[in-house]
Amino acid sequence: MLAQIRFGILPLHIELCKFRGTKLEERFCQICDTPTIEDKYHFVIICDAYIEIRAQMFHEIIVKYPNFVSLSNMERFLYIMTHEWTILSRYLTKAWHIRNIYIYQNNTIAVQCDMKRIKIKYIRVPPSTNRTTTRA
């Protein structure tokens, strides 16, 4: 996954939807409720679905590089992408797991983190009950 994100081929909507003919400005993140394009910057720095594991990643970086807190989001992203491959790799593994569960298994996710582990609780979302059709 680290190589995929560094080469820009991680299958986020920014990449996948271009093959479906979706306009760039419509390749939104399916995880958070904001109309934001799901690209690697959004996936690593912005998306609210990964806030707890991102905080864990930031904490690990701040221990090594205290000035990280004073960087802008874009500077943080560039720093992580160029200097913190091991920490980023752990984040990517956890975030990708959460993303896949949410998108492909139609679950709501409750995430609980500590500094070493991530616990994910899966809550099955019942199928929509308003799918009634009438025939004339």
DSSP file (Angstrom, degrees, kcal/mol; ACC not computed):
  #  RESIDUE AA STRUCTURE BP1 BP2  ACC     N-H-->O    O-->H-N    N-H-->O    O-->H-N    TCO  KAPPA ALPHA  PHI   PSI    X-CA   Y-CA   Z-CA
    1    1 A M     >        0   0    0      0, 0.0     4,-2.5     0, 0.0     5,-0.2   0.000 360.0 360.0 360.0 -33.5    0.0    0.0    0.0
    2    2 A L  H  >  +     0   0    0      1,-0.2     4,-2.2     2,-0.2     5,-0.2   0.932 360.0  46.0 -62.0 -45.0    2.9    2.3    0.7
    3    3 A A  H  > S+     0   0    0      1,-0.2     4,-2.3     2,-0.2     6,-0.2   0.904 111.0  54.1 -63.8 -40.6    4.1    2.0   -2.9
    4    4 A Q  H  >>S+     0   0    0      1,-0.2     5,-2.9     2,-0.2     6,-1.0   0.912 111.1  43.7 -62.0 -42.9    0.6    2.4   -4.3
    5    5 A I  H  <5S+     0   0    0     -4,-2.5     3,-0.4     4,-0.2    -1,-0.2   0.883 113.9  50.8 -71.9 -35.5    0.1    5.7   -2.4
    6    6 A R  H  <5S+     0   0    0     -4,-2.2    -2,-0.2    -5,-0.2    -1,-0.2   0.850 114.9  42.8 -69.4 -32.8    3.5    7.0   -3.3
    7    7 A F  H  <5S-     0   0    0     -4,-2.3    -1,-0.2    -5,-0.2    -2,-0.2   0.466 114.0-116.5 -90.6  -1.8    3.0    6.2   -7.0
    8    8 A G  T  <5S+     0   0    0     -4,-0.6    -3,-0.2    -3,-0.4    -4,-0.1   0.783  85.9 110.2  75.2  27.8   -0.6    7.5   -7.0
    9    9 A I      < +     0   0    0     -5,-2.9    -4,-0.2    -6,-0.2    -5,-0.1   0.226  30.2 129.1-120.0  13.7   -2.2    4.2   -7.8
   10   10 A L  S    S-     0   0    0     -6,-1.0     2,-3.2     1,-0.1     5,-0.3  -0.561  74.0-111.0 -64.9 128.8   -4.0    3.4   -4.5
   11   11 A P        +     0   0    0      0, 0.0     2,-0.2     0, 0.0    -1,-0.1  -0.262  65.6 144.3 -72.4  67.0   -7.5    2.6   -5.6
   12   12 A L    >>  -     0   0    0     -2,-3.2     4,-2.8     1,-0.1     3,-1.4  -0.474  68.6 -95.7 -89.4 170.3   -9.2    5.7   -4.2
   13   13 A H  H 3> S+     0   0    0      1,-0.3     4,-1.8     2,-0.2     5,-0.3   0.798 121.7  67.2 -62.7 -27.8  -12.1    7.4   -6.0
   14   14 A I  H 34 S+     0   0    0     24,-2.0    -1,-0.3     1,-0.2     4,-0.2   0.861 116.0  28.1 -58.2 -34.2   -9.8    9.9   -7.6
   15   15 A E  H X> S+     0   0    0     -3,-1.4     3,-0.8    -5,-0.3     4,-0.6   0.894 121.5  49.0 -92.2 -49.9   -8.3    6.9   -9.6
   16   16 A L  H >X S+     0   0    0     -4,-2.8     3,-1.1     1,-0.2     4,-0.5   0.882 107.0  54.4 -61.5 -41.7  -11.2    4.4   -9.8
   17   17 A C  H 3<>S+     0   0    0     -4,-1.8     5,-2.3     1,-0.3     4,-0.4   0.683  92.6  70.3 -73.8 -16.8  -13.8    6.8  -11.0
   18   18 A K  H X45S+     0   0    0     -3,-0.8     3,-0.6    -5,-0.3    -1,-0.3   0.835  98.4  51.8 -68.0 -27.6  -11.8    8.1  -14.0
   19   19 A F  H <<5S+     0   0    0     -3,-1.1    -1,-0.2    -4,-0.6    -2,-0.2   0.687 107.6  52.9 -78.3 -18.2  -12.3    4.6  -15.6
   20   20 A R  T 3<5S-     0   0    0     -4,-0.5    -1,-0.2    -3,-0.4    -2,-0.2   0.444 118.2-111.7 -93.0  -1.9  -16.1    5.0  -15.0
   21   21 A G  T < 5 +     0   0    0     -3,-0.6     2,-0.3    -4,-0.4    -3,-0.2   0.628  62.4 155.6  82.2  13.6  -16.2    8.3  -16.7
   22   22 A T      < -     0   0    0     -5,-2.3    -1,-0.3     1,-0.1    -2,-0.1  -0.560  48.4-110.3 -75.4 134.6  -17.0   10.3  -13.5
   23   23 A K    >   -     0   0    0     -2,-0.3     3,-2.0     1,-0.1     4,-0.2  -0.311  25.5-116.5 -62.5 147.9  -15.9   13.9  -13.7
   24   24 A L  G >  S+     0   0    0      1,-0.3     3,-1.5     2,-0.2    -1,-0.1   0.887 114.5  55.3 -53.4 -44.8  -13.0   14.8  -11.4
   25   25 A E  G 3  S+     0   0    0      1,-0.3    -1,-0.3    12,-0.1    -2,-0.1   0.505 106.0  53.9 -72.4  -1.9  -15.0   17.2   -9.3
   26   26 A E  G <  S+     0   0    0     -3,-2.0     2,-1.6     1,-0.1    -1,-0.3   0.260  73.3 105.0-112.4   9.9  -17.6   14.4   -8.6
   27   27 A R    <   +     0   0    0     -3,-1.5    11,-2.4    -4,-0.2    -1,-0.1  -0.469  56.9 174.0 -90.4  65.6  -15.1   11.8   -7.3
   28   28 A F  B     -A   37   0A   0     -2,-1.6     2,-0.3     9,-0.3     9,-0.2  -0.268  38.9 -97.6 -77.2 157.1  -16.2   12.3   -3.7
   29   29 A C        -     0   0    0      7,-2.4     7,-0.2     5,-0.4    -1,-0.1  -0.563  25.2-156.0 -68.9 131.8  -15.2   10.3   -0.6
   30   30 A Q  S    S+     0   0    0     -2,-0.3    -1,-0.1     1,-0.1    -2,-0.0   0.499  85.7  59.3 -87.5  -4.9  -17.8    7.7    0.2
   31   31 A I  S    S+     0   0    0      3,-0.1     2,-0.2     2,-0.0    -1,-0.1   0.919 101.0  45.8 -91.5 -51.8  -16.8    7.5    3.9
   32   32 A C  S    S-     0   0    0      2,-0.1     4,-0.1     4,-0.1    15,-0.1  -0.499  80.7-121.8 -93.9 165.5  -17.2   11.1    5.2
   33   33 A D  S    S+     0   0    0     -2,-0.2    -1,-0.1     2,-0.1    -3,-0.1   0.168  78.0 102.8 -92.9  18.1  -20.2   13.3    4.6
   34   34 A T  S    S-     0   0    0      2,-0.1     2,-2.4    -5,-0.1    -5,-0.4  -0.786  80.0-119.7-102.0 146.2  -18.3   16.1    3.0
   35   35 A P        +     0   0    0      0, 0.0     2,-0.4     0, 0.0    -2,-0.1  -0.410  66.1 139.5 -79.5  66.6  -18.3   16.8   -0.8
   36   36 A T        -     0   0    0     -2,-2.4    -7,-2.4    -7,-0.2     2,-0.2  -0.911  59.4-111.0-115.5 137.5  -14.6   16.3   -0.9
   37   37 A I  B     -A   28   0A   0     -2,-0.4     2,-1.3    -9,-0.2    -9,-0.3  -0.454  30.4-126.0 -65.8 132.3  -12.6   14.5   -3.6
   38   38 A E        +     0   0    0    -11,-2.4   -24,-2.0    -2,-0.2   -23,-0.2  -0.677  54.0 142.2 -85.3  94.6  -11.1   11.3   -2.3
   39   39 A D     >  -     0   0    0     -2,-1.3     4,-2.7   -26,-0.1     5,-0.2  -0.647  68.6 -88.8-119.2-178.8   -7.5   11.6   -3.1
   40   40 A K  H  > S+     0   0    0      1,-0.2     4,-2.2    -2,-0.2     5,-0.3   0.852 126.1  54.0 -66.1 -33.1   -4.4   10.6   -1.2
   41   41 A Y  H  >>S+     0   0    0      2,-0.2     4,-2.8     1,-0.2     5,-0.8   0.943 112.2  44.2 -62.3 -47.8   -4.2   13.9    0.7
   42   42 A H  I  >>S+     0   0    0      3,-0.2     5,-2.9     1,-0.2     4,-0.9   0.919 113.9  51.0 -61.7 -44.2   -7.8   13.6    1.8
   43   43 A F  I  <5S+     0   0    0     -4,-2.7    -1,-0.2     1,-0.2    -2,-0.2   0.874 120.6  32.6 -62.6 -40.0   -7.3    9.9    2.7
   44   44 A V  I  <5S+     0   0    0     -4,-2.2    -2,-0.2    -5,-0.2    -1,-0.2   0.854 135.3  16.3 -87.5 -37.4   -4.2   10.6    4.9
   45   45 A I  I  <5S+     0   0    0     -4,-2.8    -3,-0.2    -5,-0.3    -2,-0.1   0.773 126.0  29.5-111.8 -32.0   -4.8   14.1    6.3
   46   46 A I  I  <<S+     0   0    0     -4,-0.9    -3,-0.2    -5,-0.8    -4,-0.1   0.886  74.2 107.2-107.1 -46.3   -8.5   15.1    6.1
   47   47 A C    > < -     0   0    0     -5,-2.9     3,-1.3     1,-0.2    -9,-0.0  -0.085  54.9-147.0 -54.0 127.3  -11.1   12.4    6.1
   48   48 A D  G >  S+     0   0    0      1,-0.3     3,-1.4     2,-0.2     4,-0.2   0.697  89.9  74.4 -67.7 -20.0  -13.0   12.3    9.5
   49   49 A A  G 3  S+     0   0    0      1,-0.3    -1,-0.3     2,-0.1     3,-0.2   0.748 102.1  40.9 -65.5 -21.7  -13.5    8.5    9.3
   50   50 A Y  G <> S+     0   0    0     -3,-1.3     4,-2.5     1,-0.1    -1,-0.3   0.101  77.3 120.1-112.7  21.0   -9.8    8.1   10.2
   51   51 A I  H <> S+     0   0    0     -3,-1.4     4,-2.0     1,-0.2    -1,-0.1   0.860  75.7  46.9 -59.5 -39.5   -9.5   10.8   12.9
   52   52 A E  H  > S+     0   0    0     -4,-0.2     4,-1.8     2,-0.2    -1,-0.2   0.924 115.7  42.6 -72.1 -43.8   -8.5    8.5   15.7
   53   53 A I  H  > S+     0   0    0      2,-0.2     4,-2.1     1,-0.2    -2,-0.2   0.820 113.5  54.2 -73.3 -27.1   -5.9    6.5   13.8
   54   54 A R  H  X S+     0   0    0     -4,-2.5     4,-3.1     2,-0.2    -2,-0.2   0.902 106.5  51.6 -68.2 -40.6   -4.6    9.7   12.3
   55   55 A A  H  X S+     0   0    0     -4,-2.0     4,-2.4    -5,-0.2    -2,-0.2   0.896 109.4  50.6 -61.1 -39.6   -4.2   11.2   15.8
   56   56 A Q  H  X S+     0   0    0     -4,-1.8     4,-2.0     2,-0.2    -1,-0.2   0.925 111.5  47.5 -62.8 -44.6   -2.2    8.1   16.7
   57   57 A M  H  X S+     0   0    0     -4,-2.1     4,-1.9     1,-0.2    -2,-0.2   0.932 112.0  49.7 -62.2 -46.3    0.0    8.6   13.6
   58   58 A F  H  X S+     0   0    0     -4,-3.1     4,-2.9     1,-0.2    -1,-0.2   0.896 108.4  53.6 -60.6 -40.8    0.5   12.2   14.4
   59   59 A H  H  X S+     0   0    0     -4,-2.4     4,-1.9     1,-0.2    -1,-0.2   0.928 107.5  50.4 -60.3 -45.1    1.4   11.4   18.0
   60   60 A E  H  X S+     0   0    0     -4,-2.0     4,-1.0     1,-0.2    -1,-0.2   0.877 113.6  46.0 -60.4 -37.5    4.1    9.0   16.8
   61   61 A I  H  X S+     0   0    0     -4,-1.9     4,-3.3     1,-0.2     3,-0.4   0.907 108.6  54.5 -72.6 -41.9    5.5   11.6   14.5
   62   62 A I  H  < S+     0   0    0     -4,-2.9    -2,-0.2     1,-0.2    -1,-0.2   0.850 101.9  58.9 -62.4 -34.5    5.4   14.4   17.1
   63   63 A V  H  < S+     0   0    0     -4,-1.9    -1,-0.2    -5,-0.2    -2,-0.2   0.899 117.6  32.7 -59.1 -39.9    7.5   12.2   19.5
   64   64 A K  H  < S+     0   0    0     -4,-1.0    -2,-0.2    -3,-0.4    -1,-0.2   0.826 135.3  25.0 -84.3 -34.7   10.2   12.1   16.9
   65   65 A Y    ><  -     0   0    0     -4,-3.3     3,-2.1     1,-0.1    -1,-0.2  -0.770  63.8-175.6-137.2  86.0    9.7   15.6   15.4
   66   66 A P  G >  S+     0   0    0      0, 0.0     3,-1.2     0, 0.0     4,-0.2   0.765  80.3  67.0 -58.5 -28.3    8.1   18.1   17.8
   67   67 A N  G >  S+     0   0    0      1,-0.3     3,-1.3     2,-0.2     4,-0.4   0.568  75.1  90.6 -70.5  -6.2    7.9   20.8   15.1
   68   68 A F  G X  S+     0   0    0     -3,-2.1     3,-1.4     1,-0.3    -1,-0.3   0.841  76.8  63.6 -56.6 -34.3    5.3   18.7   13.3
   69   69 A V  G <  S+     0   0    0     -3,-1.2    -1,-0.3     1,-0.3    -2,-0.2   0.777  99.0  53.6 -63.9 -26.3    2.5   20.4   15.3
   70   70 A S  G <  S+     0   0    0     -3,-1.3    -1,-0.3    -4,-0.2    -2,-0.2   0.482  89.0 101.7 -88.8  -2.0    3.4   23.8   13.7
   71   71 A L  S <  S-     0   0    0     -3,-1.4     2,-0.1    -4,-0.4    -3,-0.0  -0.477  75.2-115.6 -81.3 152.1    3.1   22.6   10.1
   72   72 A S     >  -     0   0    0     -2,-0.1     4,-2.6     1,-0.1     5,-0.2  -0.318  36.9-100.1 -72.5 168.3    0.1   23.2    7.9
   73   73 A N  H  > S+     0   0    0      1,-0.2     4,-2.5     2,-0.2     5,-0.1   0.904 125.2  49.1 -59.2 -42.0   -1.9   20.2    6.7
   74   74 A M  H  > S+     0   0    0      2,-0.2     4,-2.5     1,-0.2    -1,-0.2   0.906 111.4  49.2 -65.8 -40.2   -0.2   20.2    3.3
   75   75 A E  H  > S+     0   0    0      2,-0.2     4,-2.5     1,-0.2    -2,-0.2   0.886 110.9  51.1 -65.0 -38.0    3.3   20.5    5.0
   76   76 A R  H  X S+     0   0    0     -4,-2.6     4,-2.9     2,-0.2     5,-0.2   0.931 109.9  49.9 -62.3 -45.5    2.3   17.6    7.3
   77   77 A F  H  X S+     0   0    0     -4,-2.5     4,-2.6     1,-0.2    -2,-0.2   0.934 112.6  46.1 -58.8 -47.9    1.2   15.5    4.3
   78   78 A L  H  X S+     0   0    0     -4,-2.5     4,-1.4     2,-0.2    -1,-0.2   0.888 112.9  50.5 -64.2 -39.1    4.5   16.2    2.4
   79   79 A Y  H  X>S+     0   0    0     -4,-2.5     4,-2.7     2,-0.2     5,-0.6   0.942 112.5  46.1 -63.2 -47.4    6.5   15.4    5.5
   80   80 A I  H  X5S+     0   0    0     -4,-2.9     4,-1.3     1,-0.2     8,-0.2   0.923 112.5  50.6 -61.2 -45.2    4.7   12.1    6.1
   81   81 A M  H  <5S+     0   0    0     -4,-2.6    -1,-0.2    -5,-0.2    -2,-0.2   0.767 121.7  32.5 -66.2 -26.2    5.0   11.1    2.5
   82   82 A T  H  <5S+     0   0    0     -4,-1.4    -2,-0.2    -3,-0.3    -1,-0.2   0.689 132.7  20.4-104.9 -21.2    8.8   11.8    2.4
   83   83 A H  H  <5S+     0   0    0     -4,-2.7     2,-0.3    -5,-0.2     3,-0.2   0.680 113.5  54.5-122.5 -24.0   10.0   11.0    5.9
   84   84 A E     X< +     0   0    0     -4,-1.3     4,-2.6    -5,-0.6     5,-0.2  -0.440  52.9 145.3-118.3  59.0    7.7    8.7    7.8
   85   85 A W  H  > S+     0   0    0     -2,-0.3     4,-2.4     2,-0.2    -1,-0.2   0.867  73.8  50.0 -66.2 -38.7    7.2    5.7    5.7
   86   86 A T  H  > S+     0   0    0     -3,-0.2     4,-1.8     2,-0.2    -1,-0.2   0.943 115.0  42.7 -67.0 -47.1    6.9    3.1    8.5
   87   87 A I  H  > S+     0   0    0      1,-0.2     4,-2.1     2,-0.2    -2,-0.2   0.912 115.3  50.5 -64.9 -42.5    4.4    5.2   10.4
   88   88 A L  H  X S+     0   0    0     -4,-2.6     4,-3.0    -8,-0.2    -2,-0.2   0.889 106.4  55.8 -62.0 -39.6    2.5    5.9    7.2
   89   89 A S  H  X S+     0   0    0     -4,-2.4     4,-2.1     2,-0.2    -1,-0.2   0.908 107.9  47.6 -61.2 -42.7    2.4    2.3    6.3
   90   90 A R  H  X S+     0   0    0     -4,-1.8     4,-1.9     2,-0.2    -1,-0.2   0.915 113.0  49.0 -63.6 -42.9    0.8    1.4    9.7
   91   91 A Y  H  X S+     0   0    0     -4,-2.1     4,-3.2     1,-0.2     5,-0.3   0.936 109.9  51.4 -61.2 -47.2   -1.8    4.1    9.2
   92   92 A L  H  X S+     0   0    0     -4,-3.0     4,-2.8     1,-0.2     5,-0.3   0.896 108.0  52.1 -59.2 -42.5   -2.5    3.0    5.6
   93   93 A T  H  X S+     0   0    0     -4,-2.1     4,-1.6    -5,-0.2    -1,-0.2   0.933 115.4  40.6 -60.5 -47.0   -3.1   -0.6    6.7
   94   94 A K  H  X S+     0   0    0     -4,-1.9     4,-2.1     2,-0.2    -2,-0.2   0.932 117.5  47.0 -68.3 -46.4   -5.6    0.5    9.4
   95   95 A A  H  X S+     0   0    0     -4,-3.2     4,-2.7     1,-0.2    -2,-0.2   0.891 111.2  51.5 -65.2 -39.6   -7.3    3.1    7.4
   96   96 A W  H  X S+     0   0    0     -4,-2.8     4,-2.6    -5,-0.3    -1,-0.2   0.880 108.4  52.5 -65.5 -36.7   -7.7    0.9    4.3
   97   97 A H  H  X S+     0   0    0     -4,-1.6     4,-2.0    -5,-0.3    -2,-0.2   0.941 111.5  45.8 -62.0 -47.9   -9.2   -1.8    6.5
   98   98 A I  H  X S+     0   0    0     -4,-2.1     4,-2.2     1,-0.2    -2,-0.2   0.917 113.0  51.0 -60.7 -45.0  -11.8    0.7    7.9
   99   99 A R  H  X S+     0   0    0     -4,-2.7     4,-2.7     1,-0.2     5,-0.3   0.924 109.9  48.7 -60.4 -47.0  -12.5    2.0    4.3
  100  100 A N  H  X>S+     0   0    0     -4,-2.6     4,-2.5     1,-0.2     5,-0.6   0.886 110.8  50.2 -65.0 -39.0  -13.1   -1.5    2.9
  101  101 A I  H  X5S+     0   0    0     -4,-2.0     4,-1.4    -5,-0.2     6,-1.0   0.941 113.9  45.5 -62.8 -46.3  -15.4   -2.5    5.7
  102  102 A Y  H  <5S+     0   0    0     -4,-2.2     4,-0.4    -5,-0.2    -2,-0.2   0.930 122.3  34.4 -63.9 -46.8  -17.5    0.6    5.3
  103  103 A I  H  <5S+     0   0    0     -4,-2.7    -2,-0.2    -5,-0.2    -3,-0.2   0.936 128.6  29.1 -77.1 -47.7  -17.7    0.6    1.5
  104  104 A Y  H  <5S+     0   0    0     -4,-2.5    -3,-0.2    -5,-0.3    -2,-0.2   0.697 123.5  41.8 -95.7 -19.9  -17.9   -3.1    0.7
  105  105 A Q  S  <<S-     0   0    0     -4,-1.4    -1,-0.2    -5,-0.6    -3,-0.2   0.388  95.8-129.5-108.6   3.4  -19.5   -4.7    3.7
  106  106 A N        +     0   0    0     -4,-0.4    19,-1.1     1,-0.2     2,-0.3   0.884  57.9 144.3  52.9  44.9  -22.2   -2.0    4.2
  107  107 A N  E     -B  124   0B   0     -6,-1.0     2,-0.4    -5,-0.2    17,-0.2  -0.804  52.9-129.0-110.8 152.8  -21.3   -1.7    7.9
  108  108 A T  E     -B  123   0B   0     15,-2.5    15,-2.1    -2,-0.3     2,-0.5  -0.838  34.1-143.2 -91.7 141.7  -21.3    1.2   10.2
  109  109 A I  E     -B  122   0B   0     -2,-0.4     2,-0.5    13,-0.2    13,-0.2  -0.902  18.8-166.4-117.4 133.0  -17.9    1.3   12.0
  110  110 A A  E     -B  121   0B   0     11,-2.0    11,-2.6    -2,-0.5     2,-0.4  -0.980  19.1-159.9-110.9 121.8  -17.1    2.2   15.5
  111  111 A V  E     -B  120   0B   0     -2,-0.5     2,-0.4     9,-0.2     9,-0.2  -0.867  12.1-177.3-109.1 134.4  -13.3    2.7   15.9
  112  112 A Q  E     -B  119   0B   0      7,-2.6     7,-3.2    -2,-0.4     2,-0.3  -0.992  12.2-174.9-131.0 122.9  -11.5    2.5   19.2
  113  113 A C  E     +B  118   0B   0     -2,-0.4     2,-0.3     5,-0.2     5,-0.2  -0.875  17.1 178.5-121.9 149.5   -7.8    3.2   19.3
  114  114 A D        -     0   0    0      3,-2.2   -58,-0.1    -2,-0.3    -2,-0.0  -0.704  54.5 -86.2-125.1-171.7   -5.0    3.1   21.8
  115  115 A M  S    S+     0   0    0     -2,-0.3     3,-0.1     1,-0.2   -55,-0.0   0.710 123.1  26.3 -73.8 -17.7   -1.4    3.9   21.0
  116  116 A K  S    S+     0   0    0      1,-0.1     2,-0.3     0, 0.0    -1,-0.2   0.700 120.7  35.7-113.8 -28.0   -0.5    0.3   19.9
  117  117 A R        -     0   0    0      2,-0.0    -3,-2.2     0, 0.0     2,-0.4  -0.826  57.4-143.6-130.0 163.1   -3.7   -1.3   18.6
  118  118 A I  E     -B  113   0B   0     -2,-0.3     2,-0.5    -5,-0.2    -5,-0.2  -0.998  12.3-162.0-125.8 132.0   -6.9   -0.5   16.8
  119  119 A K  E     -B  112   0B   0     -7,-3.2    -7,-2.6    -2,-0.4     2,-0.5  -0.959   7.2-166.2-113.2 127.9  -10.1   -2.2   17.7
  120  120 A I  E     -B  111   0B   0     -2,-0.5     2,-0.5    -9,-0.2    -9,-0.2  -0.960   4.4-160.3-118.2 125.3  -12.9   -2.1   15.2
  121  121 A K  E     -B  110   0B   0    -11,-2.6   -11,-2.0    -2,-0.5     2,-0.5  -0.893  12.1-146.2-103.4 132.1  -16.5   -2.9   16.0
  122  122 A Y  E     -B  109   0B   0     -2,-0.5     2,-0.5   -13,-0.2   -13,-0.2  -0.845  12.4-171.3-101.0 129.2  -18.7   -3.8   13.1
  123  123 A I  E     -B  108   0B   0    -15,-2.1   -15,-2.5    -2,-0.5     2,-0.2  -0.964  23.1-131.3-121.2 113.6  -22.3   -2.9   13.3
  124  124 A R  E     -B  107   0B   0     -2,-0.5   -17,-0.2   -17,-0.2   -18,-0.1  -0.442  15.0-140.3 -67.0 128.9  -24.5   -4.4   10.5
  125  125 A V        -     0   0    0    -19,-1.1     3,-0.1    -2,-0.2    -1,-0.1  -0.812  22.8-123.5 -89.4 122.5  -26.6   -1.8    8.9
  126  126 A P        -     0   0    0      0, 0.0     3,-0.1     0, 0.0    -1,-0.0  -0.318  34.0 -95.4 -65.9 148.9  -30.1   -3.2    8.1
  127  127 A P        -     0   0    0      0, 0.0     2,-0.0     0, 0.0     0, 0.0  -0.246  53.4 -84.0 -60.8 152.6  -31.2   -3.1    4.5
  128  128 A S        -     0   0    0      1,-0.2     3,-0.4    -3,-0.1    -3,-0.0  -0.341  35.0-160.2 -60.8 133.5  -33.4   -0.2    3.5
  129  129 A T  S    S+     0   0    0      1,-0.2    -1,-0.2    -3,-0.1     3,-0.0   0.497  79.0  75.0 -94.6  -4.6  -37.0   -0.9    4.4
  130  130 A N        +     0   0    0      1,-0.2     2,-0.3     2,-0.0    -1,-0.2  -0.068  59.5 110.3 -99.7  35.8  -38.4    1.7    2.0
  131  131 A R        +     0   0    0     -3,-0.4     2,-0.4     2,-0.0    -1,-0.2  -0.311  42.2 143.3-100.4  48.0  -37.8   -0.3   -1.1
  132  132 A T        -     0   0    0     -2,-0.3     2,-0.4    -3,-0.0    -2,-0.0  -0.699  29.3-167.1 -91.2 140.1  -41.5   -1.0   -1.9
  133  133 A T        -     0   0    0     -2,-0.4     2,-0.4     2,-0.0    -2,-0.0  -0.952   5.4-154.7-124.5 146.6  -42.7   -1.0   -5.4
  134  134 A T        -     0   0    0     -2,-0.4     2,-0.4     2,-0.0    -2,-0.0  -0.945   5.2-151.7-119.9 143.1  -46.2   -1.0   -6.7
  135  135 A R              0   0    0     -2,-0.4    -2,-0.0     1,-0.1     0, 0.0  -0.928 360.0 360.0-114.8 138.0  -47.4   -2.3  -10.0
  136  136 A A              0   0    0     -2,-0.4    -1,-0.1     0, 0.0    -2,-0.0   0.447 360.0 360.0 -90.9 360.0  -50.4   -0.9  -11.8
